[in-house]
Amino acid sequence: MTAPAPPSPSPAAAAFPTADSADIGLLLEGTYPYVAGGVSSWVHQIIRGFPEYRFALAFLGSTPADYGEMKYKLPDNVVHLEAHYIHSGSDKPPVRAERGDPAAYALVKRLHEYFREPGKHPHGVIAESLAAISSKGGLSDASFLHSRASWDYVTEQYRSHSRDPSFIDYFWTVRTMHQPLWMLARVAEAFPPVRAYHSVSTGYAGFLAAMLRWKTGRPLILSEHGIYTKERKIDLFQSEWIKDNRDPFDRDPAEIGYLRQLWIRFFESLGRMCYEASDDIVSLYEANRLRQIADGAPAARTQSVPNGIDLPRLSALRALRAPGDPPPVLCLLGRVVPIKDVKTFIRALRVVVNRMPQVEGWIAGPEDEDPEYAEECRALAGSLGIAHKVKFLGFQKIDALLPKVGLLVLSSISEALPLVVLEGYAAGVPSVATDVGSCRQLIYGLEGEDAALGASGRVVGIADPTALAAAAIELLSDAKAWHAAQAAGITRVERYYTQDRMFDSYRALYRKALP
Amino acid sequence: MFGYKAGLAAFALEAGGLATVFSYSQSQALFSAYLAAHAAASVLMALVLPTLLPKAQISRPRPAFLFFFSVAFFVPVLGVAGLLGAVLVGRLIPERARSERFDLYDAPVYEPRAREIASVRSKGGVRIQLENAAAPVETRLKALLAVQSLPARVANPLVREMLSDPSDDLRLVAYGILDAREKSINARIHGATQRLAQMPPARERALLERQLADLYWELVYQGLVQGDLRDHALAQVRAHLDQALSLDPEDTALWSLCGRLAALEGGYDEAQRAFERALRFGLAEARVLPYLAEVAFRQRRFDEVREFAVKLGAAPQTQRMAQVIQYWSAA
């Protein structure tokens, strides 16, 4: 069985490898191989680390226009790749009046009740619902979009739950929100058979994974770097495209708009479905594991596997460093996107330059993902009068860059377990990072032997340029403190964060899934 | 049968009427005759033409009659031509397209849901909820969202405290709130700066300089910048204010801002001079006196504070201001 050619107009489509079967089906949303970044490098690392397995990749994106060329050369053991776009809107069923199957909507009702109060209802409803939206089930997208039964269900739900007065907005929110699920159901049906599935996030990819897991009975491993649901939630709190139609008398400022809540609950439910279907749930560090459990992951199936790096390759970079004091260069290594809070880095640089005029700030990372934000960053550097001190380098190979850098700066408002910090350590560069994700653990160490190694940099609060600058100035101006941090970083990465350790953990997981 | 006859009669009347009008003698009587003929023709048209249309298209005969009559009467010749055309089109549209039926539904009823959560009203309540790290994240998140409805200057310091909260969600939402506010101000600063770089005419330049001074001031006033960045913003306010004042030296708002800036930086003498100038150039007393009183207070000239308070007493005040005035006037 060969998967049908993806409906994307992407020019690279013709070059996709295809296969009738593979060992591991990797489900990727908005990442490898089209987006460069932490998660993508990790995926690349895993694929190359397990040449004995053949991988089939399903990439899910928003629309083809959001992605350019592939950012990675696919390793030889990627035997199959398909790309699908959630919002391409290409495969809508023809508009035709339908009666719809009332039994299917009774099932949907049970599913929604389950999501409202997961403890009170049996788990089986998820599997049943996933079966219903497959092409053989009673709940087609044509029925969802155009049937009387669907209309009746939506209006009833609106009456009994909606706190937003606009039915029109409610109706279209519900439609837009659910439509991708049928697209994913079709993807699941056409995906080549594999021996195990591995999803790299919950969300849409996680939903696809859950469908495949229930359909084929093959084991599913879920590796979460960030927490997808949490990130979506933050996004949704901020997004301006969701309407709130409550009038001023009806509106309670402390209450989130109902449609916003609908979206949040939708992604929470997708996450729950994926957790439920997964045989093994992997997080990068303990805090995220607890978060997964809070979001509905069965505790017994969870574990933490930290990222690891290719130590020999990066350690070699230490020999390239000029001896003596650290170079007066602060470098932010990462995509120029809002989540990295590049602006705080630029603001901090303003403060650093006031005290140490010789210092430069480098921003090394692709700007194509959010050109508008990159433009705002440049404008900020201009308005702070340090445009000549901030260098936007674009995408850079770290091998050439790290030896020239004095400190890596991570000003992100959200991170998981950032690889760049580890890569910096191996190459002899300490870090100043914000107190997000596992940064505290990476820089000050976990309690016990790890912490005894000392600090391999500094941790500061988010969006606090003054504190970030103070930490950078402290390390750059005090050679002794800098060398101590460098030494701690090298030991820490060598002891706890090697690629071999990570591969061993995943080898065990893969062996269990593919006996 | 009636239709054809009436139609023919209408045409005859209209033609006769027109003939009278276009004959060369121009008399009142002739024109009245034409009007009478034309009116009679229009009545006949309005009776006949609707009957030629399919029944389904005329649901209410009386307004239809009035409509046809008005068009025929007030737009001589052309009106009738237009009506004939319309009738023709009406007859040509196939029956099927017309028989499309609409279902009638009752107007939907909206039933507001009872609120499940206690509302957070006062600033004090919000602060307590926010600072109580033991409260569930959901509750604190709601408090944080409620803070957004407070004025930015009051809300921002509260929100900023949340940036170092142990909960990821709260931190990120707090960040999002501050970032959005700062972003909108910075975007306007960027726009104004770029426009200024194009050397616009003096009048626009004065406007842009004032705008920039105001925007940088807003960053400081709302508490969006700290430390060196605050110093930088204040320096920008000063620079743009000087530029704006050199272009428009008698602007009251500029002098008022100048006074507030000086007062913030501790230059009370300069602040007093600026406020007095604003007053001299015509800014309302009620808007300057509180600042002058503050400056006097900072310089420990309490008698003057009292004087200002008494002068201010007459003007309408906010509740808090009224309390301050009462205190100082009573003493």
Interface residues (C-beta under 8 A of the other chain):
Chain A: R159 H161 S162 R163 P165 F167 K230 K233 I234 F237 Q238 D250 D252 P253 A254 E255 I256 P338 D341 R347 R350 V351 N354 E376 A379 L380 G382 S383 L384 G385 I413 S414 D435 V436 G461 I462 A463 D464 P465 T466 A469
Chain B: P108 Y110 E111 P112 R113 R115 I117 S119 V120 K142 A143 L145 A146 Q148 S149 L163 S164 D168 D169 R171 L172 V173 Y175 G176 L178 D179 A180 K183 N186 A187 I189 H190 T193 Q226 G227 D228 L229 H232
